[in-house]
Amino acid sequence: MIQKILEKLASLLDILFPYHCPGCDRTTDAPCCQKCFKKISPQPFFHKDNRISLFDYNQEIIKKMIWKIKWENGFYEALMLIKKAEKIIADLGDLLDIKNKEKIILIPLPQSKKRLKKRGYNQTELIAKALCKLKPDNYLINHKILYKKEDIRPQTELELKTKRIKNIIDAFYLKNEEQTKKQISDKNVIIIDDVTTTGATLCEALKEINKARPKIVIGLALAG
């Protein structure tokens, strides 16, 4: 009898507090408890070629939350981090030539069809959706512009920087360059990534998108 009560109580707690805080491992009703979440802060870093990362990936809580986004469909982890960096993201407007309240086009960094089928979702699209949820009037997601070739090895399987850079060269393509130009020519575009290390992946994506002549294109990674 006692065992059944404990099991029901445990089930109820799982419903009320479905998360374990990545900082203190306590059960919580949010992806990270407020006490631990206050310990982290955005540490934006502007790389070359209009790339920016919002958080330092070496922060343990950030690393664990991004792991959830990457491997456990962690939309609410993405939303929590996006809200934390809201001011910095808003300041990106200074880099973009925004007129007439035109929406910024968000392009989640694509995966190969094989990779997408295996994982079941694209983690960069979760981040893009989090941005749209926070500011629906500012952004428009378009995941039918940039595509990834099928024979590219995942960057996480390669340790050497030189191999990662070589591996990702010409990995992306525009399915219909003329049609894409109609969609993003003279528009503000942000390409979304989860983590940038060498920067090679975002650079290749930026290079390909620039063929369609956007007004300004920025590569935005959650962490780096």
C-alpha positions as CSV (number, residue, x, y, z in Angstrom):
1,M,0.0,0.0,0.0
2,I,2.8,2.4,1.0
3,Q,4.7,1.5,-2.2
4,K,1.7,2.3,-4.4
5,I,1.2,5.7,-2.7
6,L,4.9,6.5,-3.2
7,E,4.6,5.5,-6.9
8,K,1.6,7.7,-7.4
9,L,3.3,10.6,-5.6
10,A,6.4,10.2,-7.8
11,S,4.1,10.3,-10.9
12,L,2.5,13.4,-9.6
13,L,5.8,15.1,-9.0
14,D,6.9,14.2,-12.5
15,I,3.8,16.0,-13.8
16,L,4.3,19.0,-11.6
17,F,8.1,19.2,-11.8
18,P,9.1,17.5,-15.1
19,Y,12.6,18.9,-15.2
20,H,15.9,18.4,-13.4
21,C,17.9,21.6,-13.1
22,P,21.2,21.3,-15.0
23,G,22.9,23.4,-12.2
24,C,21.8,21.7,-9.0
25,D,19.9,18.6,-10.3
26,R,16.8,19.5,-8.2
27,T,13.4,18.8,-9.7
28,T,11.8,21.9,-11.1
29,D,8.9,23.1,-13.3
30,A,11.3,24.9,-15.7
31,P,14.4,23.7,-17.6
32,C,16.6,25.4,-15.1
33,C,15.8,26.7,-11.5
34,Q,15.9,30.5,-11.1
35,K,18.7,30.3,-8.6
36,C,21.0,28.5,-11.0
37,F,19.8,30.5,-14.0
38,K,20.8,33.7,-12.4
39,K,24.4,32.4,-12.3
40,I,24.7,32.5,-16.1
41,S,24.7,35.4,-18.4
42,P,25.0,36.0,-22.1
43,Q,28.6,36.5,-23.2
44,P,28.2,37.6,-26.8
45,F,31.1,37.2,-29.0
46,F,31.3,38.8,-32.4
47,H,33.3,36.7,-34.8
48,K,34.4,37.6,-38.3
49,D,32.0,37.7,-41.3
50,N,28.9,38.8,-39.4
51,R,28.8,35.8,-37.0
52,I,27.8,36.1,-33.3
53,S,27.5,33.6,-30.5
54,L,25.3,34.5,-27.5
55,F,26.7,32.3,-24.7
56,D,30.0,30.8,-23.7
57,Y,29.7,27.0,-24.3
58,N,32.2,26.4,-21.6
59,Q,29.6,27.4,-19.0
60,E,28.4,24.0,-17.6
61,I,24.7,24.9,-17.4
62,I,24.8,26.3,-21.0
63,K,26.4,23.1,-22.2
64,K,23.8,20.9,-20.5
65,M,20.8,23.0,-21.7
66,I,22.1,22.9,-25.3
67,W,22.6,19.1,-25.0
68,K,18.8,19.0,-24.2
69,I,18.1,21.1,-27.2
70,K,20.3,19.0,-29.4
71,W,19.3,15.6,-28.3
72,E,16.0,15.7,-26.4
73,N,13.9,18.1,-28.4
74,G,14.4,20.8,-25.8
75,F,12.2,23.7,-27.1
76,Y,11.7,25.2,-23.6
77,E,15.4,25.2,-23.0
78,A,15.9,27.1,-26.2
79,L,13.2,29.5,-25.2
80,M,14.7,30.1,-21.8
81,L,18.1,30.9,-23.2
82,I,16.6,33.2,-26.0
83,K,14.7,35.1,-23.3
84,K,17.9,35.5,-21.3
85,A,19.7,37.0,-24.3
86,E,16.7,39.1,-25.4
87,K,18.4,42.4,-25.0
88,I,21.4,41.3,-27.1
89,I,19.2,39.9,-29.8
90,A,17.3,43.2,-29.9
91,D,20.5,45.1,-30.3
92,L,21.2,43.1,-33.5
93,G,18.7,45.4,-35.1
94,D,21.5,48.0,-35.2
95,L,23.4,45.7,-37.6
96,L,20.4,45.2,-39.8
97,D,18.8,47.8,-42.1
98,I,15.2,47.4,-40.9
99,K,12.7,49.6,-42.6
100,N,8.9,49.6,-42.6
101,K,8.9,46.9,-39.9
102,E,9.8,44.3,-42.4
103,K,10.2,40.8,-40.8
104,I,13.7,39.3,-40.5
105,I,13.9,35.9,-42.2
106,L,15.3,33.2,-40.0
107,I,17.0,30.3,-41.7
108,P,17.6,27.3,-39.4
109,L,20.9,25.6,-40.3
110,P,19.7,22.5,-42.2
111,Q,20.5,18.9,-41.7
112,S,20.7,16.2,-44.3
113,K,17.6,14.1,-44.8
114,K,19.3,11.1,-43.3
115,R,20.3,13.0,-40.2
116,L,16.9,14.6,-39.8
117,K,15.1,11.3,-40.1
118,K,17.3,9.7,-37.5
119,R,16.9,12.6,-35.0
120,G,13.3,13.4,-35.8
121,Y,13.7,17.1,-35.6
122,N,16.1,19.9,-36.4
123,Q,17.5,21.6,-33.2
124,T,18.3,24.8,-34.9
125,E,14.6,25.1,-35.9
126,L,13.7,24.9,-32.2
127,I,15.9,28.0,-31.6
128,A,14.3,29.8,-34.5
129,K,10.8,28.9,-33.2
130,A,11.9,30.3,-29.8
131,L,12.8,33.6,-31.4
132,C,9.5,33.7,-33.2
133,K,7.6,32.9,-30.0
134,L,9.3,35.7,-28.2
135,K,8.9,38.3,-30.9
136,P,6.3,37.0,-33.5
137,D,6.1,40.3,-35.2
138,N,9.8,40.5,-35.9
139,Y,10.6,37.2,-37.5
140,L,9.6,34.7,-40.2
141,I,11.1,31.2,-40.4
142,N,11.9,29.8,-43.8
143,H,13.4,26.3,-43.8
144,K,13.0,25.7,-47.6
145,I,15.8,27.9,-48.8
146,L,19.1,26.3,-47.6
147,Y,19.7,22.6,-47.9
148,K,22.6,20.3,-46.8
149,K,24.2,17.7,-49.0
150,E,23.7,14.1,-48.0
151,D,27.3,12.8,-47.9
152,I,28.6,15.3,-45.3
153,R,29.9,13.7,-42.1
154,P,28.6,15.3,-38.8
155,Q,31.2,17.8,-37.5
156,T,31.0,16.3,-34.0
157,E,32.7,13.1,-35.4
158,L,35.8,15.1,-36.4
159,E,38.2,16.3,-33.7
160,L,40.8,18.2,-35.8
161,K,39.9,21.8,-36.8
162,T,41.5,21.3,-40.2
163,K,39.3,18.2,-40.9
164,R,36.2,20.0,-39.8
165,I,36.9,23.0,-42.1
166,K,37.6,20.7,-45.1
167,N,34.6,18.5,-44.3
168,I,32.0,21.3,-44.5
169,I,33.3,23.1,-47.7
170,D,30.4,23.4,-50.2
171,A,28.2,21.4,-47.9
172,F,25.1,23.6,-48.4
173,Y,23.2,24.6,-51.5
174,L,20.2,26.6,-52.6
175,K,17.6,24.3,-54.2
176,N,16.4,26.9,-56.6
177,E,18.8,29.9,-56.7
178,E,16.5,32.1,-58.8
179,Q,13.4,31.4,-56.7
180,T,15.5,32.0,-53.5
181,K,16.6,35.4,-54.8
182,K,12.9,36.4,-55.1
183,Q,12.4,35.4,-51.5
184,I,15.4,36.9,-49.8
185,S,17.0,39.4,-52.2
186,D,17.3,42.7,-50.4
187,K,15.9,41.2,-47.2
188,N,17.4,40.9,-43.7
189,V,18.4,37.3,-42.9
190,I,19.7,35.5,-39.8
191,I,21.0,31.9,-40.1
192,I,20.5,30.0,-36.9
193,D,23.0,27.5,-35.4
194,D,23.1,25.8,-32.0
195,V,26.9,25.8,-31.3
196,T,29.8,27.2,-33.3
197,T,33.3,26.1,-32.7
198,T,35.6,26.5,-35.7
199,G,32.9,28.7,-37.4
200,A,33.3,26.8,-40.6
201,T,29.7,25.6,-40.8
202,L,28.2,29.0,-40.4
203,C,30.7,30.5,-42.8
204,E,29.8,28.0,-45.5
205,A,26.1,28.7,-44.9
206,L,26.6,32.5,-45.1
207,K,28.6,32.1,-48.3
208,E,25.7,30.1,-50.0
209,I,23.0,32.5,-48.8
210,N,24.9,35.5,-50.0
211,K,24.5,34.2,-53.6
212,A,20.8,35.2,-53.3
213,R,21.9,38.8,-52.5
214,P,20.2,39.5,-49.1
215,K,20.4,43.0,-47.8
216,I,22.3,41.8,-44.7
217,V,22.9,38.3,-43.4
218,I,24.0,37.4,-39.9
219,G,25.0,34.0,-38.5
220,L,23.6,33.6,-35.0
221,A,24.7,30.7,-32.7
222,L,23.3,30.1,-29.3
223,A,26.8,29.3,-27.9
224,G,30.4,29.3,-29.0
